[in-house]
Amino acid sequence: MDLVTADGGVISNLPVKDLAKECDTLRAFATSSWGKFSTDKGGGDDDGDSVIRKMRFKLEEFPKCRVQEFVDVVLSKKEADMITSDSLVDCCQIAHYLMCPTVLAKIEQILMTSIDSANCLSLCQLADQLGLSALLELCLTHLMRTLDHLKDNDSEAWDALTPELRYKIISIKTAMESSLHSRSRLYFSSLDEYLAIFAERVQYYQERLANAKDDQQSSSNDEHGSTAWVYAQAKIAKQERRVRTLELALGEQRMMFSLRRVWYGTGTSILS
């Protein structure tokens, strides 16, 4: 099998079985090519060897040197941690495209150890695009601590992010800094998840309010008007105001996120 790379580069005579064993996309491609050959031509082993040699898979978005590093890792000629730093992101994208989970997981782990303020935004976008949840969580953790600094000092990188992702980051930062989530460290794989957690929290306070009202109503007539009863009634009123505020906030955010879905359409999006 040959892999065709950028600028007309070709990595030739690669072992199909070894690549197909690790990369689901190449396995499907090889199976399809072989099936088409068998149906159209028939023939014996010589013909089979010929069709294998003629298999060409295009990776023309990537330079030959980066594809070669990826192939070397797949074929166990080098360890993933020996991939040059300049090739890591490309190799990550190749592994994702070729559906090579073993190599992808190894590269993700390497990227997770390399997050800093200089690359956090670009790695955040990479993780979001490729669905690398562990890398995305660590990027967001770092980003939450340094967001203001990055926005002020790396505006070019910030502006390069999609509007959806910028909005997601700011929304998550706001949620994490709000009193609603102040007692726990929460991360959200999507804004839908954020809304679900928000709604669950609002429901929690609604239930507490309902229980407090039930307890107050079940008190005996003799207790009505007592100092304890008046105190409890004041606390219930305070709870009720808090619940109403949270309900309004949740409703506004649901409407806002719904409008953004309409604005960004139905294409691929972190909001979908």
N, C-alpha and C positions, 0 to 999 in steps of 0.2 A: 504493500500500500504506500502511496505517496501522499504527503500533505503539502498543499500549495499555499504559500505564505505571501505576505505583502511584497510588492515590487517584483513579482514573478519568481520569487524564491521557491525552491522545492526541496523537501526532505524525503529522500527516496528509499525504497526497499525496506520499509518498516514492517515488523512482524504483525500481521493482522490479528492473530489469535491473542497475542499479549496485550495489544491495545484494546481490542474488543472486550477482553476480560475485565478491564478496569473502567472503560468509558462506554456508557450505555448508548450514546449517540453514534459512536463509531461501530458498535455492535449492530445496531439497527441498520446503519448504512451498509455494512458488509453483508448482512443477511439479505437485505433488499437487492443489492448488486448481484449476489450469488443466485438468489431466486430468479431474478430476471434472466441471468445467463442460462440457468438450467432450463427455464421454460422456452427460451428462444433458440438455444443452441443444442442442448443436450451435451453429449460428448463425455470424454474420459478425463483422467487425471491431468493429462497434458493441457487440455483446454481449461481445466480448473486452475492450474497454476498460472496460465496466461491471464485469466480474468482477474486473479488476485493481484498480479503484477500491474495490471492496468487500472486498478482502483485508485481514484484520486479524490481526496476530500479537501475542500477549500476552507482555508483559514486566512483569507486574504486581508482581514482587518489587523493582523498581527505580524510584526517583523519575524523573520526567520530565526534570529537568535533567541527570541522569547519562546517561540514554539519549540525550538530545540531543547531549551531548558525544561520546558514542561514534559516533553517526550522522555527526556533523560530520567526525570523523576518517576514517571509512569513505568518505565522499563527498569527501574531500580538501579540505574547507573549512577545516580546521585540522590542524596537525601533532600527532602523539601527545604530543610533549613540551610541548604547550600545554594539555594536560588539567590541570584544577585538581587540587591535591593531595588534596582531599576526594573527588574522583571517581575517582581512579586505581584503587582496589580494585574498585569497582563496575564500572568499564569493563573491567577485567581479567576479572571474572566474566561479564560480558555477552559479551565476545569469545570466551571459552571456551564458553559455552552456545550461542552462535550459530555456533560453529566457524569463526571468522574468524582464521586462523593469522597473517596478516600483521600485523594490529593487535595480536594477542595477543603476538607476539614483540617488537614495539616496546614495549609496556607492560611486559613482563617485564624488558627491558633497563633501563627507567627505574626500576622497583622495585629492581633489583639495585644501582643506584647510590645508593639511598636507605636502605639497611639501617643501622640503628643499634640501640643497646640498648633504645630506647623502643619500637621496632616489630618487633624481630627475631622475637619469639615469634608474633605475629599473622601476619607474612609467612611464617614457617615453616609454620604451619598452612595458610595459603592455598596455598602452593606444593605442600604434600603433598596437599591436596584436589583441586587442579587438575592435578596431574602435571607441574608446571613444574620439571624436574630441575635446570636451571642455577640458578634462584632458590633452590631447596631446598639445593643444595650450598653456596652462599654464605651462606645463613642458618645452616646447620649449622656452617660454618667460624667465623662470628662467635659462634655460640652456644657452641661448645666453649670459646672463650676467656672467655666471660662467664657461663657457666651458673650457677655458684655465686652470683654477684652477683645475677643475675636471680631466682633461686629465693628468695633472701633478701629482695629489695627489690621484687619485682613478683609477689607470690604470687597475686594475683587473676588476672593474665594467665596465669600458669603453670597454675593450677587450671582455667582455661577450655579448655586443650588436652585433647584426647581422651586417655584412659588409654593407648591404643596408642601415640600420638605421644610422650607423656611417657616411656614405657618405651623407645621407640626412641631418643630423644635420649640418655637416660641410658646405654643399652647402647652406643651408638656412642661416647659420651664415655669410657666405661670401656675400650672396646676400643682407642681411639686413645691412651689414656694408659698402656696396659699395655705391658710390655716386649716382648710378642709383635709389636707393630706400631710399636715406637719408632723404627725407622729409616726410616719412610716416612709420608707424610700420606695416609691412606686415608679415603674417603668411601663410604657405603653407601646405595644407593637403597632398600634394604629389609633387614629382619633376615635374610631368607633369603640375601641376598647376603653379609651379614656372616658367617653360618654357613658359607657356601661358601668364603669367603676363609680363615676360621679352619681349616676342614677341609683346605684346600689347604696351609696352613702346617704343620699337624700331619703331613700326608703327607710334606712336605719333610723334616721331622726324622726321620720313620720311615725314609725312604730313606737318609738319612745314617747312621743307626744300622745299618741292614742292610749298607751298604757297609763300614762300619768293622768289623763282625763278620766279614764275608767276608775282608777284608784280614788280620785277626788270625788267622783260621783257616788262611789260606793260607801263613802264615809257616812257616819250616822248624822242625823239631823242635829244632834246635840253638839257636834263638832263644827257645824257651819258657823262662821263668824269668829271662831276662835283664832288666837294668834297663829297657831300652827296651820290652820286651814287657809288663812289669809296669805301666809308666807308661801304655802304650796301653790296657791292660786296665782301669785305673782311670778313664781318660777315657771308655771305652765304658760302664762302669757308671754314670758320671755322666750320659752321654747317655741311657741307658736310663731312669733315674729321671725325667729331664726329659720324655721322650716319654710315659711313663706318666701323669705329671701333666697334660700337655696332653690326652691321650686322655680322662682322667677329666673334665677341665674341659669339653671339647667335648661329651661325652656328657651332662653335667649341663645344659648350655645348650640342647642339642637337646631334652631332655626338658622343660625349663622353657618354651621357646618353643612346644613342642607343646601343653602344658597351657594356655598363654595363647590359642592358637587355639581350643581347645575352650571356654574361658571366654568369649571374645568372640563365639563363634558363627561363622556362615558368611556374615555380611553384608559390606558393603563395609568394607575394613580395609586399613591399610598392611601388615598381615601377609600378605595374600592375594597 
